Amino acid sequence: MFADRAKIFIRSGKGGDGHVSFRRELYVPNGGPDGGDGGRGGDVIFEVDEGLNTLQDYRHRKKFAAKDGEPGGKRKCHGADADDIVLRVPEGTVIKEAESGKVIADMSGENRRQIILKGGKGGLGNQHFATATMQIPKYAQPGQPAQELWVNLELKVIADVGLVGFPNVGKSTFLSRVTNARPKIANYHFTTLNPNLGVVDIPGAKGFVIADIPGLIEGASEGVGLGHEFLRHIERTKLIIHVVDAAGTEGRDPVEDIYKINAELEAYNPEIAARPQIIAANKIDAVYSEGEDPVERLKKEFEPKGMKVFPISGVTGEGIKELLYEVSALLDQMDDQPVIFQQEYFPEEELIHADLPYTVVKEDDMYVVEGPKIEKMLGYTNLDSEKGFQFFQKFLKDTGILDELEAAGIQEGDTVKMYGLQFDYYK
């Protein structure tokens, strides 16, 4: 089975904890702090691999985690940084946050490599916390926590033109005639189980990439049959060639078929249904009816709606050249850039502000604020910089910690303690 979807769990590495130690040497009985910093945790990186065309590697293995950074050591020894983990995917893979469905990254176009989850920064050793009033700090900063997510991977093929139509209308035969693609062709429903790609080269005009989207059926947008499995592959196309069996060789009505397929496209994504369409009235070599000309019937019905109809034969090649030149001319009028899905979900921002509990407790004459939310924020923030301290103040206000402190009875000049950091409270 063609693997074009997968759900996986990814986790970056935790930063190594800072170390608490003090210099101990002969004749230096009370040496200063010399705890080293922790190492950086590994990033989770996605990278395009030109040799891949499916997501098969992610069908059976579901969890991928980078290593944690090493903790700091004594004598100011810095913990080792962890290696990043690189996950290779085919071009066209869209990475989405599993719960919301929002796009994190589209591995297409110029985006060949992207960090999805950053490893935690290493915590500072106690050497950084010595001050004139605290010369023996027994506190080191913990490493920044790991980030973790469940993500959906969706492969959406990159093509300028999508071929749509009911099964058995001749899409694969058409593709094999106009491109170098060699899809398997047989006379039964759902012949095509993979989206086939081919490159069209025509003399004196710009070539383009065309994708044969496996045959749709009624209800495909609601999950009926196999057609819905492949609707995502048409999302990048700029133009649609709608192939119908003009001869009605299986007793189908081509006009009715076009309305049904367009209804499925509309139900799946109205934006796709609104894209330019050309109708390829296929199998004209098999039209033997002496009644109404099916091609003329199609033209009367759809050309007033802006859809040109081209009578073609995938078997003999009749009419195909005219159709391809029309497609090329339409594409020339469109933006050259491929359809790229813009980022909607930013893991670093979303995960930093995850709702984590905290506590405010009065101990003697000091107010102690603790909790993973505080620890996480301190791991991200450089309080030595003016900007970092402003962010810290805003964090206290936005999270309601200042309100909690006031509710606990804090007064101006009282001391607040957070994981070894102490400061006086002023409004």
C-alpha positions as CSV (number, residue, x, y, z in Angstrom):
1,M,0.0,0.0,0.0
2,F,1.3,3.5,-0.9
3,A,2.3,5.1,2.4
4,D,1.4,8.8,2.2
5,R,0.3,9.4,5.9
6,A,1.8,8.6,9.3
7,K,1.4,9.7,12.9
8,I,4.5,9.9,15.0
9,F,5.7,11.1,18.4
10,I,8.8,13.3,18.4
11,R,10.8,14.6,21.4
12,S,13.8,16.9,21.6
13,G,16.5,16.4,24.1
14,K,16.4,17.9,27.6
15,G,19.2,20.3,28.4
16,G,21.7,19.0,30.9
17,D,21.5,20.4,34.5
18,G,24.0,22.9,35.8
19,H,26.3,21.5,38.5
20,V,26.7,22.6,42.1
21,S,30.3,22.3,43.3
22,F,33.0,24.3,45.0
23,R,36.7,24.6,44.4
24,R,38.6,22.4,46.7
25,E,42.4,22.7,46.6
26,L,45.3,22.4,49.0
27,Y,45.6,25.7,50.9
28,V,42.3,26.8,49.5
29,P,39.8,25.5,52.0
30,N,36.9,27.7,51.0
31,G,37.2,28.0,47.3
32,G,34.4,29.6,45.3
33,P,31.7,27.9,43.2
34,D,33.0,26.0,40.1
35,G,29.9,24.1,38.9
36,G,29.9,23.7,35.2
37,D,27.0,24.3,32.7
38,G,24.9,21.5,31.3
39,G,25.0,20.6,27.6
40,R,22.4,21.4,25.0
41,G,19.8,18.7,24.2
42,G,19.4,17.4,20.7
43,D,17.1,19.1,18.2
44,V,14.5,17.2,16.1
45,I,15.1,18.1,12.5
46,F,13.2,17.1,9.3
47,E,15.1,16.9,6.1
48,V,14.0,16.3,2.5
49,D,15.5,13.1,1.0
50,E,15.4,13.1,-2.8
51,G,15.5,9.2,-2.8
52,L,12.3,8.8,-0.9
53,N,8.8,8.9,-2.4
54,T,6.7,7.5,0.4
55,L,6.4,7.7,4.2
56,Q,6.9,3.9,4.6
57,D,9.7,4.4,7.2
58,Y,7.2,5.9,9.6
59,R,4.5,3.2,9.3
60,H,5.9,0.9,11.9
61,R,8.2,2.9,14.1
62,K,6.2,5.6,15.8
63,K,8.5,7.3,18.4
64,F,11.6,9.4,17.7
65,A,13.6,11.1,20.5
66,A,16.8,13.1,20.5
67,K,19.3,12.5,23.3
68,D,19.5,14.7,26.4
69,G,22.5,17.0,27.0
70,E,25.0,15.9,29.7
71,P,24.9,17.6,33.1
72,G,27.8,20.0,34.0
73,G,30.6,18.8,36.1
74,K,33.0,20.2,38.8
75,R,35.9,22.4,38.0
76,K,33.7,24.4,35.5
77,C,33.4,21.4,33.2
78,H,30.8,21.9,30.5
79,G,28.5,19.0,29.8
80,A,28.6,17.6,26.3
81,D,25.9,18.7,23.8
82,A,23.7,15.9,22.5
83,D,23.5,14.9,18.9
84,D,20.5,16.1,16.9
85,I,18.1,13.5,15.4
86,V,17.4,14.0,11.6
87,L,14.2,12.5,10.2
88,R,14.2,12.1,6.4
89,V,11.0,12.6,4.4
90,P,10.1,12.8,0.7
91,E,9.7,16.3,-0.8
92,G,6.1,17.5,-0.4
93,T,5.7,16.2,3.1
94,V,3.5,18.5,5.3
95,I,4.1,18.2,9.1
96,K,1.0,19.0,11.2
97,E,0.4,19.2,14.9
98,A,-1.8,16.1,15.5
99,E,-4.5,17.6,17.8
100,S,-5.2,20.9,16.0
101,G,-4.2,19.9,12.5
102,K,-2.2,23.1,12.1
103,V,0.7,23.2,9.8
104,I,4.2,23.2,11.4
105,A,6.2,22.8,8.2
106,D,5.9,22.1,4.5
107,M,9.0,20.3,3.3
108,S,8.7,21.7,-0.3
109,G,10.3,24.3,-2.5
110,E,13.3,25.8,-0.9
111,N,12.6,24.3,2.5
112,R,14.9,21.3,2.5
113,R,15.7,21.2,6.2
114,Q,13.9,22.5,9.3
115,I,14.3,22.3,13.0
116,I,10.8,21.3,14.3
117,L,11.6,20.9,18.0
118,K,14.6,22.6,19.6
119,G,16.6,20.8,22.3
120,G,16.7,22.4,25.7
121,K,19.4,24.7,26.6
122,G,21.8,23.5,29.3
123,G,21.4,24.9,32.8
124,L,23.9,27.3,34.3
125,G,26.3,25.9,37.0
126,N,26.4,27.6,40.4
127,Q,29.5,29.5,39.3
128,H,27.2,32.0,37.6
129,F,25.1,32.7,40.7
130,A,27.8,34.1,43.0
131,T,27.2,37.6,44.1
132,A,28.7,40.0,46.7
133,T,25.9,38.9,49.1
134,M,25.8,35.2,48.1
135,Q,29.3,33.9,47.8
136,I,28.5,30.2,48.2
137,P,25.4,29.7,46.0
138,K,24.1,26.1,46.4
139,Y,21.8,26.5,43.4
140,A,22.4,25.6,39.8
141,Q,19.9,26.1,37.0
142,P,18.1,23.0,35.7
143,G,18.4,22.2,32.0
144,Q,15.6,23.5,29.8
145,P,13.0,20.8,29.5
146,A,12.5,18.7,26.4
147,Q,9.8,19.5,23.9
148,E,7.5,16.8,22.7
149,L,4.7,16.5,20.2
150,W,2.5,14.1,18.3
151,V,2.6,15.1,14.6
152,N,0.8,14.0,11.5
153,L,2.9,13.6,8.3
154,E,1.0,14.0,5.1
155,L,2.6,13.6,1.7
156,K,1.0,15.9,-0.9
157,V,2.6,15.4,-4.3
158,I,4.0,18.4,-6.1
159,A,2.5,18.8,-9.5
160,D,1.2,21.7,-11.6
161,V,-1.7,19.8,-13.0
162,G,-4.0,17.1,-11.5
163,L,-5.9,14.5,-13.5
164,V,-9.2,13.7,-11.9
165,G,-12.1,11.5,-12.9
166,F,-14.0,8.4,-12.1
167,P,-12.1,5.0,-12.2
168,N,-11.6,3.5,-15.7
169,V,-12.1,6.7,-17.7
170,G,-8.6,6.5,-19.2
171,K,-6.5,8.8,-17.0
172,S,-3.5,6.4,-16.8
173,T,-3.6,5.8,-20.5
174,F,-3.6,9.6,-21.1
175,L,-0.7,10.0,-18.6
176,S,1.4,7.3,-20.2
177,R,0.9,8.9,-23.6
178,V,1.8,12.5,-22.7
179,T,4.6,11.9,-20.2
180,N,7.5,9.5,-19.3
181,A,5.4,7.9,-16.6
182,R,4.5,4.2,-17.0
183,P,1.6,3.5,-14.8
184,K,0.1,0.0,-14.7
185,I,-3.0,0.0,-16.8
186,A,-5.9,-2.6,-16.7
187,N,-9.6,-2.5,-17.1
188,Y,-11.0,-2.7,-13.6
189,H,-11.9,-0.2,-10.9
190,F,-9.2,1.4,-8.8
191,T,-6.5,0.3,-11.2
192,T,-4.4,3.2,-9.9
193,L,-3.6,2.8,-6.2
194,N,-0.7,5.3,-6.2
195,P,-0.6,8.9,-7.4
196,N,1.5,8.7,-10.6
197,L,3.6,11.7,-11.6
198,G,4.9,12.5,-15.0
199,V,6.7,15.4,-16.8
200,V,5.1,16.8,-20.0
201,D,7.5,18.3,-22.5
202,I,6.0,20.0,-25.5
203,P,7.9,21.8,-28.4
204,G,8.0,25.5,-28.2
205,A,6.2,25.8,-24.9
206,K,6.9,25.4,-21.2
207,G,6.7,21.9,-19.8
208,F,4.8,21.0,-16.6
209,V,4.4,18.2,-14.0
210,I,1.1,16.3,-14.1
211,A,-0.3,13.9,-11.4
212,D,-2.8,11.1,-12.0
213,I,-4.9,11.2,-8.9
214,P,-6.4,7.7,-8.3
215,G,-10.1,7.4,-9.4
216,L,-12.7,9.1,-7.2
217,I,-16.1,7.8,-6.5
218,E,-19.2,9.4,-5.0
219,G,-18.7,9.9,-1.2
220,A,-14.9,10.0,-1.5
221,S,-14.8,13.2,0.5
222,E,-16.6,11.5,3.3
223,G,-14.3,8.5,3.3
224,V,-16.1,6.1,1.0
225,G,-13.9,3.9,-1.1
226,L,-10.3,4.6,-1.7
227,G,-10.6,7.9,-3.5
228,H,-10.5,10.0,-0.3
229,E,-7.1,8.6,0.5
230,F,-5.7,10.5,-2.4
231,L,-7.6,13.8,-2.4
232,R,-4.8,15.5,-0.5
233,H,-2.5,15.0,-3.5
234,I,-4.5,17.5,-5.6
235,E,-4.1,20.3,-3.0
236,R,-0.9,21.6,-4.6
237,T,-2.1,21.6,-8.2
238,K,-2.9,24.9,-9.9
239,L,-5.1,23.5,-12.7
240,I,-7.3,20.4,-13.0
241,I,-7.8,18.2,-16.1
242,H,-11.1,16.5,-15.7
243,V,-11.1,13.3,-17.7
244,V,-14.5,11.8,-18.7
245,D,-15.5,8.8,-20.8
246,A,-17.3,10.7,-23.6
247,A,-18.3,7.4,-25.2
248,G,-20.0,6.1,-22.0
249,T,-18.4,2.7,-22.6
250,E,-19.5,1.6,-19.1
251,G,-23.0,3.1,-19.3
252,R,-21.9,6.3,-17.5
253,D,-23.2,9.8,-18.3
254,P,-20.1,12.1,-18.7
255,V,-22.0,15.3,-17.8
256,E,-23.3,13.7,-14.6
257,D,-19.9,12.4,-13.8
258,I,-18.3,15.9,-14.0
259,Y,-20.9,17.3,-11.6
260,K,-20.4,14.4,-9.2
261,I,-16.6,14.7,-9.1
262,N,-16.8,18.5,-8.7
263,A,-19.2,17.9,-5.8
264,E,-16.6,15.7,-4.1
265,L,-13.9,18.3,-4.7
266,E,-16.2,21.0,-3.3
267,A,-17.0,18.9,-0.2
268,Y,-13.3,18.2,0.4
269,N,-11.9,21.7,-0.2
270,P,-13.9,24.5,-1.9
271,E,-10.7,26.2,-2.9
272,I,-9.6,23.3,-5.0
273,A,-13.0,23.1,-6.7
274,A,-12.6,26.8,-7.7
275,R,-9.3,26.2,-9.6
276,P,-9.3,26.3,-13.4
277,Q,-10.5,23.2,-15.0
278,I,-10.2,21.7,-18.5
279,I,-12.4,18.8,-19.6
280,A,-10.8,16.0,-21.5
281,A,-13.6,14.2,-23.3
282,N,-11.8,10.9,-23.7
283,K,-12.4,7.7,-25.7
284,I,-13.9,9.6,-28.8
285,D,-12.5,6.7,-30.8
286,A,-15.2,4.6,-29.2
287,V,-18.1,7.0,-29.9
288,Y,-20.5,5.1,-32.3
289,S,-23.8,6.7,-31.3
290,E,-25.9,8.2,-34.0
291,G,-27.8,10.4,-31.6
292,E,-26.6,13.6,-29.9
293,D,-22.8,14.2,-30.1
294,P,-21.6,13.7,-26.5
295,V,-18.7,16.2,-27.1
296,E,-21.1,18.9,-28.2
297,R,-23.3,18.1,-25.2
298,L,-20.4,18.6,-22.9
299,K,-19.4,21.9,-24.6
300,K,-22.9,23.3,-24.3
301,E,-23.0,22.3,-20.6
302,F,-19.6,23.4,-19.4
303,E,-18.0,25.9,-21.7
304,P,-20.4,28.7,-20.6
305,K,-19.1,28.0,-17.1
306,G,-15.5,28.7,-18.2
307,M,-14.4,25.0,-18.7
308,K,-13.1,24.3,-22.1
309,V,-13.8,20.9,-23.6
310,F,-11.2,19.0,-25.7
311,P,-12.2,15.8,-27.5
312,I,-9.3,13.4,-27.2
313,S,-8.4,9.7,-27.5
314,G,-5.8,8.3,-25.1
315,V,-5.5,5.3,-27.5
316,T,-4.9,7.1,-30.8
317,G,-3.5,10.4,-29.5
318,E,-6.1,12.5,-31.3
319,G,-6.7,16.0,-29.8
320,I,-4.0,15.6,-27.1
321,K,-1.5,18.1,-28.5
322,E,-4.2,20.9,-28.5
323,L,-5.1,20.1,-24.9
324,L,-1.5,20.2,-23.7
325,Y,-0.8,23.6,-25.4
326,E,-3.9,25.0,-23.8
327,V,-2.7,23.7,-20.4
328,S,0.7,25.2,-20.9
329,A,-0.8,28.6,-21.9
330,L,-3.0,28.7,-18.8
331,L,0.0,27.8,-16.5
332,D,2.0,30.6,-18.1
333,Q,-0.6,33.1,-16.8
334,M,-0.3,31.7,-13.2
335,D,2.3,32.2,-10.5
336,D,5.4,30.1,-11.0
337,Q,5.8,29.4,-7.4
338,P,4.6,26.0,-6.1
339,V,1.7,25.8,-3.7
340,I,3.3,25.9,-0.2
341,F,1.3,25.5,3.0
342,Q,2.2,28.3,5.4
343,Q,3.2,27.6,9.0
344,E,0.3,27.9,11.5
345,Y,1.7,26.2,14.6
346,F,4.9,27.4,16.2
347,P,6.1,24.6,18.6
348,E,8.5,26.8,20.6
349,E,5.9,29.4,21.4
350,E,3.0,27.0,21.9
351,L,5.0,24.7,24.2
352,I,6.7,27.4,26.3
353,H,3.3,28.8,27.2
354,A,1.7,25.4,27.9
355,D,-0.6,25.5,30.9
356,L,1.6,24.1,33.8
357,P,0.7,24.6,37.5
358,Y,2.7,26.6,40.0
359,T,2.5,27.3,43.8
360,V,2.9,30.4,45.9
361,V,3.8,29.7,49.5
362,K,4.9,32.0,52.3
363,E,7.9,30.6,54.3
364,D,8.9,32.8,57.2
365,D,9.5,36.3,55.7
366,M,9.9,35.0,52.1
367,Y,7.4,34.1,49.4
368,V,8.5,31.0,47.5
369,V,7.1,30.5,43.9
370,E,7.7,27.0,42.4
371,G,6.4,24.7,39.7
372,P,7.4,23.4,36.2
373,K,6.0,26.5,34.6
374,I,8.5,28.7,36.5
375,E,11.4,26.4,35.9
376,K,10.6,26.2,32.2
377,M,10.5,29.9,31.9
378,L,13.7,30.5,33.7
379,G,15.4,28.0,31.4
380,Y,14.4,30.1,28.4
381,T,15.2,33.5,29.9
382,N,18.4,35.5,30.4
383,L,17.6,37.6,33.4
384,D,20.9,39.4,33.1
385,S,19.7,41.3,30.0
386,E,17.2,44.2,30.2
387,K,15.0,42.5,27.5
388,G,15.1,39.2,29.4
389,F,14.1,40.8,32.7
390,Q,11.2,42.7,31.0
391,F,10.0,39.4,29.6
392,F,10.3,37.9,33.1
393,Q,8.1,40.7,34.5
394,K,5.5,40.3,31.8
395,F,5.5,36.5,32.4
396,L,4.7,37.1,36.1
397,K,1.9,39.4,35.2
398,D,0.4,37.4,32.3
399,T,0.4,34.1,34.3
400,G,-1.3,35.6,37.3
401,I,1.7,35.0,39.6
402,L,1.7,38.7,40.7
403,D,-2.0,38.5,41.5
404,E,-1.3,35.3,43.6
405,L,1.5,37.0,45.5
406,E,-0.7,40.0,46.3
407,A,-3.5,37.6,47.4
408,A,-1.0,35.9,49.7
409,G,-0.4,39.3,51.3
410,I,3.0,40.3,49.9
411,Q,4.1,43.9,50.6
412,E,6.6,46.2,48.9
413,G,10.1,45.2,50.0
414,D,9.2,41.6,50.7
415,T,11.5,38.9,49.3
416,V,10.4,36.5,46.5
417,K,12.4,33.3,45.9
418,M,12.2,31.2,42.7
419,Y,14.6,28.3,42.3
420,G,17.6,30.0,43.9
421,L,16.8,33.4,42.5
422,Q,15.8,36.0,45.1
423,F,14.5,39.5,44.5
424,D,12.6,42.2,46.3
425,Y,9.0,42.9,45.4
426,Y,8.0,46.4,44.2
427,K,4.9,47.5,42.3
